[in-house]
Each structure stands twice: as structure tokens, then as C-alpha cells.
Amino acid sequence: MPIKPTKLSGRIWLVDHDNVDTDMIFHNKHLHITKLAEMAPHAFGNLEGWKDFPQQAQPGDVLVLGENFGSGSSRQQAVDCFTALGISLLIGESFGAIYKRNAINAGMALLECGGITDSGLQSGDVVDVDLSQGTISCKTKEIHLKAKSFSTVQMDIYQAGGLFKYGKSISA
């Protein structure tokens, strides 16, 4: 089974909006796109003020998100567009249930951390995150937060690179 890092460091993008639904993340007019590489330019294409995000995002960046992120439909492209951009981690106040499950099943690193959008973190800050412990820190601002750490199953799926790869690894 591939080993993915459990300690991540990245520049954050603070998306301080609650109830960002999957249509704002990946507009339904692009649902015909099924190739991962073609999804990247459409991330946040329907979220006011974020239309240029795909041109500015860099591999390893971290999204810090408000409450109920990813509510709405179950479109997988709303998760995969961030994978296509190389986003390493999603940290949210909370996630829509279907979105959270889709992200975990896709092997996306995802943490829930209540209060993170009010913590003083800003876009451009660099955070260090330990997925196993659920710790988030920004050394330059002396901000230290505790998120819900990965469950054993979430870590196994993440390490395998997604649910299907995890299933193959345990059945082999």
C-alpha cells in the first residue's frame, strides 16, 4: 500500500463563506467533464470572488473552509477539481455529509476544525498539519488548533489513495 504523508505543510486559502454548495464549487454546466485534468480550471467557478482561484492555486495549497462546505448534490467533480489543482488538504468548520464521504472515498485529506475561520488565519499563511493527531499550527502567528483527527478507516483510505484502491489492497 502506498504511504502518503501524514504531516503536511502548505499555504492556505481562507474561504470564509458558510454553506458553499457543490454548484458553487463546480458548476453544473461543466458536469460533462470527467477527465481529472480538465476539471481544475472550473474549481470555484460559481463562487463570487473566487473565479480566478484555479489560476493562482499551487500544488500543496490548503483550503480553510466555513461551515457546511460542499452541501447540495453528490457531484464528485466538486472534490476532484481540488485534486486536479493539487490541493493537499481541506480543513473546514464542517462539511456536507455527502461531500465529506466523497472526499474521504477519493483519498482526499480532510479535517474538521470548529472555529478555524475565526482563528486569525488568513489566506497566504502557512500551516503545518498532523493528520494523525489532528493538530494545525501556524508558527508565524502562534496559532495552534486541534481538529478531529483521522479515524483509522479514513487514514487507511487516504493512505491507499482512495476507497477502490483500499478495497483492492484488503482483498488481495
C-alpha positions in Angstrom: 0.0 0.0 0.0 1.4 3.5 -0.9 2.4 5.6 2.0 1.1 9.2 1.8 2.4 11.9 4.2 0.5 12.3 7.5 2.3 15.6 8.2 1.6 18.3 5.7 2.6 21.9 5.3 1.0 24.4 2.9 -0.1 27.9 2.1 -3.8 28.4 3.0 -6.7 29.9 1.1 -9.3 31.1 3.6 -12.8 30.6 2.0 -14.7 32.4 4.8 -18.2 31.6 3.5 -20.7 29.2 5.0 -23.0 26.9 3.0 -20.8 26.8 -0.1 -22.7 24.2 -2.1 -21.4 21.9 -4.8 -22.8 24.1 -7.6 -20.6 27.0 -6.3 -17.6 24.6 -6.2 -18.1 23.0 -9.6 -20.9 24.5 -11.7 -23.4 22.0 -13.2 -22.7 23.3 -16.7 -19.4 21.5 -16.5 -20.7 18.1 -15.3 -19.9 16.6 -18.7 -16.2 16.8 -17.8 -15.0 13.5 -16.5 -11.2 13.8 -17.0 -9.5 14.9 -13.9 -7.0 17.3 -15.6 -9.9 19.1 -17.3 -11.7 19.8 -14.0 -9.0 22.2 -12.5 -10.0 25.4 -14.4 -13.6 25.2 -13.2 -13.0 25.0 -9.4 -15.0 27.7 -7.6 -16.2 28.9 -11.0 -19.6 29.8 -9.5 -18.4 31.3 -6.2 -18.4 35.1 -6.2 -14.9 36.5 -5.7 -13.1 33.1 -6.4 -13.3 32.7 -10.1 -9.5 33.3 -10.6 -8.6 30.7 -7.9 -7.6 28.0 -10.3 -5.0 30.3 -11.9 -3.5 31.2 -8.5 -3.6 27.9 -6.7 -0.4 25.9 -6.4 0.1 22.2 -5.7 0.3 21.7 -1.9 -2.0 24.6 -1.0 -4.6 24.1 1.7 -8.2 25.2 1.7 -9.6 26.5 5.0 -13.4 26.5 4.7 -16.5 27.6 6.5 -19.5 25.7 7.9 -21.4 23.1 5.8 -18.9 23.2 2.9 -20.0 21.1 0.0 -23.7 20.9 0.8 -26.0 20.0 -2.1 -25.6 17.4 -4.7 -23.3 14.4 -4.7 -21.2 15.5 -7.8 -17.8 14.0 -7.5 -16.3 16.8 -9.6 -16.7 19.1 -6.6 -14.0 17.0 -4.8 -12.0 16.1 -7.9 -11.4 19.6 -9.1 -9.3 20.3 -6.0 -7.3 17.1 -6.5 -6.7 18.2 -10.1 -5.3 21.5 -8.8 -3.0 19.6 -6.3 -4.8 20.9 -3.2 -3.3 18.8 -0.4 -5.9 19.3 2.3 -9.3 20.6 3.1 -9.9 21.9 6.6 -13.5 23.0 7.3 -15.6 24.1 10.2 -17.9 21.4 8.9 -18.8 19.6 5.7 -22.0 18.5 3.9 -22.3 14.7 4.7 -22.2 13.5 1.1 -19.3 15.8 0.2 -17.3 14.6 3.2 -17.9 11.0 2.3 -17.0 11.6 -1.3 -13.8 13.4 -0.3 -12.7 10.6 2.1 -13.6 8.0 -0.5 -11.5 9.8 -3.1 -8.5 9.7 -0.7 -8.5 13.5 -0.1 -7.1 14.7 3.2 -10.0 16.3 5.0 -10.2 17.6 8.6 -13.0 19.3 10.6 -11.9 22.0 12.9 -14.6 24.2 14.6 -13.5 27.8 14.9 -10.8 27.7 12.3 -12.3 30.6 10.2 -12.2 32.8 13.3 -8.7 31.7 14.5 -6.8 34.6 12.9 -5.5 32.6 10.0 -5.6 34.4 6.7 -5.0 33.5 3.0 -1.3 33.2 2.4 -0.4 32.0 5.9 1.5 28.7 6.0 0.2 25.9 8.3 1.7 22.7 9.5 -0.8 19.9 9.9 -0.5 16.4 11.5 -3.4 14.3 10.2 -2.9 11.6 12.7 -3.0 13.9 15.7 -5.4 16.5 14.2 -3.1 19.4 15.0 -2.9 22.6 13.0 -0.3 25.3 13.6 0.8 28.5 12.1 4.2 29.2 13.7 4.4 32.8 12.4 1.2 33.7 14.2 1.5 31.4 17.2 -1.8 29.8 16.3 -2.3 26.2 17.4 -5.6 24.4 16.8 -7.0 20.9 17.4 -9.1 19.3 14.7 -10.8 15.9 14.7 -8.0 13.5 13.8 -8.4 10.9 11.1 -10.2 7.8 12.0 -8.4 4.5 11.4 -10.6 3.8 8.3 -10.2 7.3 7.0 -6.4 7.0 7.3 -6.4 3.6 5.6 -8.4 5.0 2.7 -6.2 8.1 2.5 -3.0 6.0 2.6 -4.3 3.7 -0.2 -5.2 6.6 -2.4 -9.0 6.1 -2.3 -11.7 3.7 -1.4 -11.4 1.5 -4.5 -7.6 1.1 -4.1 -8.2 0.4 -0.4 -10.7 -2.3 -1.2 -8.3 -3.9 -3.6 -5.5 -3.8 -1.0 -7.5 -5.6 1.7 -8.9 -8.2 -0.8 -5.6 -9.1 -2.2 
